[in-house]
Amino acid sequence: MFVVTDASGLDPADAEAHEGVRLGTATGRAVVAAAVLGSGMTMLDGTVVNVALATIGKDLDASLAQLQWITNGYLLSLASLILLGGSLGDRYGRRKVFVIGTVWFAIASLLCGLAPNPTVLIAARVLQGAGAALLTPGSLAMIQGAFVRGDRAKAIGSWVGLGGIASAIGPFLGGFLVEYANWRWIFLINLPIAVLTVVIALKAVPETLDPHAPRRLDFTGAVLATVFLGGLTFALIEWGSAAAPWAIGIAILAAVGYVVDERRSEHPMLPLGIFADRTFSAANAMTLVVYAALGAVLFFLVLQLQTVGGYGALQAGMATLPITLCMLLLASKGGALGTRIGPRIPLTVGPLVMAGGALLLLGVGEDVRYWTDVLPGMTVFGLGLALMVAPLTATVLAAVADEHAGIASGVNNAVARAGSLLAVAALPVVVGLGGEEYADPVAFDSAYDSAVMICAVLLALGGVVSWVTIRDPGV
């Protein structure tokens, strides 16, 4: 049950306000607009930072490890804190936490844009991820909580569609800013978007919260989750250093402490009992390996195109556009197919098709030709992703009771981001990259082929896991 309040945060007395808002009203449009603008900022950053990495590395004289942290610092705090962000919104108000997250994200974006060296940029990216952890779950929760039940599905569809546009323009906008202005503008452009988002949210979006949300929040669990992911990520990126074994030890202790805390807590951030469902656990295991490969493919491809292929930032950003177009045009059809035939086949075939697309990208090298070496692989990869995404979300949500739908979605979101985080941390070490080698075309070209092959294997593994463990309803 949700409590809806007016823009001032006070519970209205009339019953009509408690029924929620309608999609076609001014308030309904404002809720969707605020949610799209807010989540669109995070989507934009997700698509443009990879495009800018090579330029940032040259401008700030950053090592490969520092470039990894520029990507992973954001993913680390986002993956670690997203469940806590959702809980804060349920407890104190979705709009309030959403606005705080938006302001936080904007301030962190300003720090990113002004960063004088890699260390400051990494720290600002960690802060940016923390703001996104407040903002991301709130964008969907505002829609879920504010709209009348009959309009929620349409409102969520509008949110997904308009948010997809933000993803689509990301490569164009990011590449243009990096190539024709300055890489710092990929962060500074968030400031006017954030101002507009906050104005709309405070002026027109009703406040909602969960009256049954626990009064005590699991901050201990959030800290332990952050220490675990941070320690593991540090060990992978700094593999071979004297500090790596200590980081692994700290990560193991934090993982044990997290499990103990979640089992003992009266109000755990993550009820471990939901993993007793085989389908839920299997779907998240598949998510981990598939999104690890997805994150690594995009990380290596964009650098390969610039370092080895001689692409500019705008060209490299546009090269990934087929994935976005496939998602925009076909993701809903993938969901409809999963509803009609069950999730097992889409969740098996999707990753296998993505593996085929990854193998087609092995042709990207010094004499790269977009129409034959990049477009086919990106298109096949995008087709597999579009086939898989909606059935995966539906499977995760269907595997748990309705009251755990929010936490199930949050877990799957966190697992996906953690997969990308760990892959971007580990794969450069595995394929022999380090230091300044990312700027050496010969060294990077050789490492790229090995990384893409590993990603193809991970994707194939995801398909096998789905075939073996996922069962269609009624089977």
C-alpha positions in Angstrom: 0.0 0.0 0.0 1.2 3.5 -0.8 0.5 6.8 0.9 0.2 9.7 -1.6 0.8 13.3 -0.4 0.6 16.6 -2.1 3.6 18.6 -3.3 4.0 20.1 0.2 4.5 16.6 1.7 1.3 16.7 3.7 -1.3 14.0 3.6 -4.4 15.4 1.8 -7.8 14.9 3.5 -9.8 14.1 0.5 -10.1 10.5 -0.7 -9.5 11.4 -4.3 -5.9 12.3 -3.6 -5.3 8.9 -2.1 -6.3 7.2 -5.3 -3.3 8.5 -7.2 -2.8 10.5 -10.3 -3.9 9.7 -13.9 -1.4 9.6 -16.8 -3.2 12.1 -19.0 -3.2 14.9 -16.4 -0.7 17.6 -15.9 0.5 16.0 -12.7 0.8 12.6 -14.4 2.9 14.1 -17.2 5.1 15.9 -14.6 5.8 12.6 -12.7 6.9 10.9 -15.9 8.9 14.0 -17.0 10.8 14.2 -13.7 11.5 10.4 -13.7 12.7 10.4 -17.3 15.0 13.5 -16.8 16.5 12.1 -13.6 17.1 8.6 -14.8 18.1 10.0 -18.2 21.1 11.7 -16.6 22.4 8.4 -15.2 21.8 6.7 -18.6 23.6 9.5 -20.4 26.7 9.1 -18.1 26.6 5.4 -18.7 26.9 5.8 -22.4 29.3 8.7 -22.7 32.1 8.0 -20.2 33.4 5.0 -22.2 33.6 7.2 -25.3 35.6 9.8 -23.4 38.1 7.4 -21.6 40.8 7.6 -24.2 40.7 11.4 -24.3 40.6 11.6 -20.5 43.6 9.4 -20.3 45.6 11.6 -22.6 44.4 14.9 -20.9 45.0 13.8 -17.3 47.9 11.5 -18.0 46.0 8.6 -16.5 47.1 4.9 -16.3 44.9 2.0 -17.4 44.1 1.3 -13.7 43.0 4.9 -13.2 40.7 4.6 -16.3 39.3 1.4 -14.9 38.5 3.2 -11.6 36.9 6.1 -13.5 34.4 3.6 -14.7 34.3 1.3 -11.7 34.2 4.0 -9.0 30.8 5.0 -10.3 29.6 1.4 -10.6 30.9 0.4 -7.2 29.0 2.9 -5.2 25.9 2.5 -7.4 25.8 -1.3 -7.1 26.6 -1.2 -3.4 24.0 1.4 -2.4 21.1 1.0 -4.8 19.2 -1.2 -2.4 19.7 1.2 0.4 18.6 4.1 -1.9 15.3 2.3 -2.6 14.7 1.6 1.1 15.3 5.3 2.0 12.7 6.3 -0.6 10.2 3.9 0.8 10.8 5.1 4.3 11.2 8.9 3.9 9.4 9.6 0.6 10.2 8.7 -3.0 10.1 12.3 -4.2 12.3 13.6 -1.4 15.0 11.0 -1.9 14.8 11.4 -5.6 15.4 15.1 -5.3 18.3 14.7 -2.9 19.8 12.1 -5.3 19.4 14.5 -8.2 21.1 17.4 -6.4 23.8 15.0 -5.1 24.4 13.7 -8.6 24.6 17.3 -10.0 27.2 18.4 -7.4 29.3 15.3 -8.1 29.0 15.9 -11.8 30.4 19.4 -11.3 33.3 18.0 -9.3 33.9 15.5 -12.2 33.9 18.3 -14.7 36.4 20.4 -12.7 38.7 17.5 -11.7 42.4 18.5 -12.1 43.8 15.0 -12.0 42.7 11.3 -12.1 42.5 10.9 -8.3 39.9 13.7 -7.9 37.9 12.5 -10.9 37.8 9.0 -9.4 36.6 10.3 -6.1 34.0 12.5 -7.8 32.8 9.5 -9.8 32.3 7.5 -6.5 30.2 10.3 -5.2 28.3 10.5 -8.5 27.4 6.8 -8.1 26.1 7.3 -4.6 23.8 10.1 -5.9 22.7 7.7 -8.7 21.9 5.1 -6.1 19.4 7.5 -4.5 18.1 8.7 -7.9 17.8 5.5 -9.9 15.3 3.5 -7.7 13.3 6.6 -7.0 12.6 7.4 -10.6 10.6 4.2 -11.1 9.2 4.1 -7.5 7.7 7.6 -8.0 5.7 6.3 -11.0 4.7 3.1 -9.2 3.6 5.0 -6.1 2.0 8.0 -7.6 -0.2 6.6 -10.4 -3.5 4.8 -10.1 -3.1 1.1 -10.6 -4.7 1.1 -14.1 -2.3 3.7 -15.4 0.9 2.3 -14.0 1.8 0.0 -16.8 1.3 2.8 -19.4 3.3 5.2 -17.3 6.2 2.8 -17.0 6.0 2.1 -20.7 6.3 5.9 -21.3 9.2 6.0 -18.9 11.0 3.2 -20.6 10.5 4.6 -24.1 11.5 8.1 -23.3 14.4 6.9 -21.3 15.5 4.9 -24.3 15.8 8.1 -26.2 18.3 9.4 -23.6 20.4 6.2 -24.2 20.1 6.7 -28.0 21.3 10.3 -28.0 24.1 9.5 -25.5 26.7 8.3 -28.0 26.0 11.3 -30.4 26.0 13.9 -27.6 29.0 12.4 -25.7 31.1 11.9 -28.8 30.3 15.4 -30.1 31.2 17.0 -26.8 34.4 15.1 -26.4 35.5 15.7 -30.0 34.3 19.3 -30.6 34.2 20.8 -27.1 35.9 19.2 -24.1 35.4 15.9 -22.3 34.5 17.8 -19.1 31.2 18.8 -20.7 29.9 15.2 -20.6 29.6 15.8 -16.8 28.8 19.6 -16.8 25.8 19.0 -19.1 24.1 17.3 -16.1 23.8 20.6 -14.2 20.9 22.2 -16.2 19.2 18.9 -16.6 19.3 18.4 -12.8 17.9 21.9 -12.2 15.0 21.3 -14.5 14.4 17.9 -12.9 14.3 19.3 -9.4 12.0 22.2 -10.3 9.4 19.8 -11.9 9.6 17.3 -9.0 9.1 19.9 -6.3 6.4 21.8 -8.1 4.2 19.1 -9.4 5.2 15.5 -8.3 3.2 14.2 -5.4 5.1 12.6 -2.5 4.6 8.9 -1.9 6.0 6.4 0.7 5.4 3.0 2.0 3.7 3.2 5.4 4.9 -0.4 6.2 8.6 0.3 5.5 10.9 -0.6 8.4 11.8 2.3 10.6 15.4 1.1 11.0 17.5 0.9 7.9 20.3 -1.6 7.3 23.3 0.8 7.1 25.6 -1.9 8.3 24.7 -4.1 5.4 25.3 -1.2 3.0 28.7 -0.5 4.4 29.7 -4.2 4.3 28.5 -4.6 0.7 30.6 -1.6 -0.3 33.7 -2.9 1.4 33.2 -6.3 -0.2 32.8 -5.0 -3.8 35.5 -2.3 -3.2 38.0 -4.8 -1.8 37.4 -7.3 -4.6 37.6 -4.6 -7.3 40.8 -3.1 -5.9 42.4 -6.6 -5.8 41.5 -7.3 -9.4 42.7 -3.9 -10.7 45.9 -3.9 -8.6 46.6 -7.6 -9.1 50.3 -8.3 -8.4 50.7 -5.5 -6.0 51.5 -6.1 -2.3 48.2 -4.7 -1.3 46.1 -7.1 -3.4 46.1 -10.0 -1.0 45.1 -7.7 1.9 42.2 -6.4 -0.3 41.0 -10.0 -1.0 41.2 -10.8 2.8 39.1 -7.7 3.6 36.6 -8.5 0.9 36.1 -12.0 2.2 35.7 -10.8 5.8 33.2 -8.2 4.6 31.2 -10.8 2.6 31.0 -13.1 5.7 30.0 -10.1 7.8 27.3 -9.2 5.3 25.7 -12.6 5.3 25.8 -12.7 9.2 24.3 -9.2 9.4 21.5 -10.0 6.9 20.6 -13.2 8.8 20.5 -11.5 12.1 18.9 -8.2 11.2 15.2 -7.7 12.0 15.0 -5.4 8.9 17.7 -6.7 6.4 18.5 -4.7 3.3 18.4 -8.0 1.4 16.2 -10.8 2.8 18.4 -13.8 1.9 15.3 -16.1 1.9 14.5 -14.9 -1.6 17.5 -16.8 -3.0 15.9 -20.0 -1.9 13.9 -19.9 -5.1 15.9 -21.7 -7.8 14.6 -19.6 -10.6 15.4 -16.3 -8.9 19.0 -17.5 -8.0 19.5 -18.9 -11.5 18.3 -15.7 -13.3 20.6 -13.6 -11.2 23.6 -15.9 -11.9 22.9 -15.6 -15.6 22.6 -11.8 -15.1 26.0 -11.7 -13.5 27.9 -13.4 -16.3 25.9 -11.8 -19.2 26.2 -8.2 -17.9 29.9 -8.8 -17.1 30.4 -9.6 -20.8 28.2 -6.7 -21.9 30.2 -4.2 -19.8 33.5 -5.5 -20.9 32.7 -5.7 -24.6 31.7 -2.0 -24.6 34.7 -1.0 -22.5 37.2 -2.8 -24.8 35.4 -2.0 -28.1 35.3 1.8 -27.7 39.0 1.9 -26.7 39.9 -0.5 -29.5 38.2 1.7 -32.1 40.1 4.8 -30.8 43.5 3.3 -29.9 43.9 0.9 -32.8 41.3 1.9 -35.4 42.0 5.6 -35.2 38.4 6.6 -34.6 37.5 9.9 -33.1 35.3 10.0 -30.0 32.2 10.8 -32.0 32.7 7.9 -34.4 33.4 5.5 -31.5 30.3 6.6 -29.7 28.1 6.2 -32.7 29.5 2.7 -33.4 27.5 1.3 -30.4 24.2 2.9 -31.7 22.9 -0.4 -33.2 22.5 -1.9 -29.7 20.4 1.1 -28.6 18.2 1.0 -31.7 17.6 -2.8 -31.3 16.6 -2.2 -27.7 14.3 0.7 -28.6 12.6 -1.1 -31.5 12.6 -4.7 -30.3 12.8 -5.0 -26.5 9.1 -4.9 -26.1 8.6 -7.6 -28.7 11.1 -9.8 -26.8 9.0 -9.3 -23.7 5.9 -10.3 -25.6 7.6 -13.4 -27.0 8.7 -14.4 -23.5 5.1 -14.0 -22.3 3.8 -16.2 -25.1 6.3 -19.1 -25.1 7.9 -18.7 -21.6 11.3 -17.3 -20.6 13.5 -20.3 -21.0 14.1 -20.0 -24.8 14.6 -16.2 -24.9 17.0 -16.4 -21.9 18.9 -19.2 -23.6 19.0 -18.0 -27.2 19.5 -14.3 -26.3 22.9 -14.7 -24.7 24.0 -17.2 -27.4 23.1 -14.7 -30.1 25.1 -12.0 -28.1 28.0 -14.4 -28.1 27.8 -14.7 -31.8 27.8 -10.9 -32.1 30.9 -10.6 -29.9 32.8 -13.1 -32.1 31.9 -11.0 -35.2 33.6 -8.0 -33.5 37.0 -9.8 -33.6 37.4 -8.2 -37.0 37.8 -4.8 -35.4 41.5 -3.8 -35.9 43.9 -1.3 -37.4 42.1 -1.2 -40.8 38.6 -1.3 -39.4 35.7 -0.8 -41.7 32.5 0.1 -39.9 30.0 -1.5 -42.3 31.7 -4.9 -42.4 33.7 -5.1 -39.1 31.5 -3.2 -36.6 27.9 -2.9 -37.7 27.2 -6.7 -38.1 28.6 -7.6 -34.7 26.9 -4.7 -32.9 23.5 -5.5 -34.6 23.6 -9.2 -33.8 24.7 -8.4 -30.2 21.8 -5.9 -29.9 19.3 -8.4 -31.2 20.4 -10.9 -28.6 20.2 -8.3 -25.8 16.7 -7.2 -27.0 15.5 -10.8 -26.9 16.8 -11.3 -23.4 16.2 -8.2 -21.3 12.4 -8.1 -20.8 12.0 -11.8 -20.2 14.8 -11.7 -17.7 13.1 -8.9 -15.7 9.8 -10.6 -15.8 11.4 -13.9 -14.6 13.1 -12.2 -11.7 9.9 -10.5 -10.6 7.7 -13.6 -11.1 10.0 -15.7 -8.9 9.2 -13.8 -5.7 6.1 -12.8 -3.8 4.5 -9.5 -4.7 5.7 -7.8 -1.5 9.3 -8.6 -2.5 9.0 -7.3 -6.1 10.9 -4.1 -5.3 13.8 -5.8 -3.6 13.9 -8.4 -6.4 14.2 -5.7 -9.0 16.9 -3.9 -7.0 18.9 -7.1 -6.5 18.9 -7.8 -10.2 19.9 -4.3 -11.0 22.7 -4.4 -8.5 23.9 -7.8 -9.8 24.0 -6.5 -13.4 26.1 -3.5 -12.4 28.4 -5.6 -10.2 29.0 -7.9 -13.1 30.1 -5.0 -15.3 32.2 -3.7 -12.4 34.1 -6.9 -11.8 34.6 -7.6 -15.5 36.1 -4.2 -16.3 38.3 -4.7 -13.2 39.5 -8.2 -14.0 39.7 -8.6 -17.8 42.5 -6.1 -18.4 44.6 -8.0 -15.9 43.6 -11.4 -17.4 44.6 -10.3 -21.0 47.9 -8.8 -19.9 47.1 -5.0 -20.0 48.5 -2.6 -17.5 50.0 0.8 -17.0 50.1 2.8 -20.2 49.7 -0.2 -22.5 46.1 0.8 -23.3 47.6 3.6 -25.4 49.9 1.2 -27.4 48.0 0.1 -30.5 50.0 -3.2 -30.8 49.6 -4.2 -27.2 46.0 -3.3 -27.0 45.1 -5.0 -30.3 46.4 -8.3 -29.1 44.6 -8.0 -25.7 41.4 -7.0 -27.3 41.0 -10.2 -29.2 41.6 -12.2 -26.0 39.1 -10.1 -24.1 36.4 -10.5 -26.7 36.8 -14.3 -26.8 36.5 -14.4 -23.0 33.3 -12.3 -23.3 31.9 -14.7 -25.9 32.5 -17.6 -23.6 30.8 -15.8 -20.7 27.8 -15.1 -22.8 27.6 -18.7 -24.0 27.8 -19.8 -20.3 24.9 -17.5 -19.5 22.8 -19.2 -22.2 23.7 -22.7 -20.8 22.8 -21.6 -17.3 19.4 -20.5 -18.5 18.7 -23.7 -20.4 19.7 -25.9 -17.5 18.1 -24.0 -14.6 15.1 -21.9 -15.9 11.8 -23.5 -16.2 8.7 -22.1 -18.0 5.6 -21.5 -15.9 3.6 -24.7 -15.4 6.4 -27.0 -16.4 
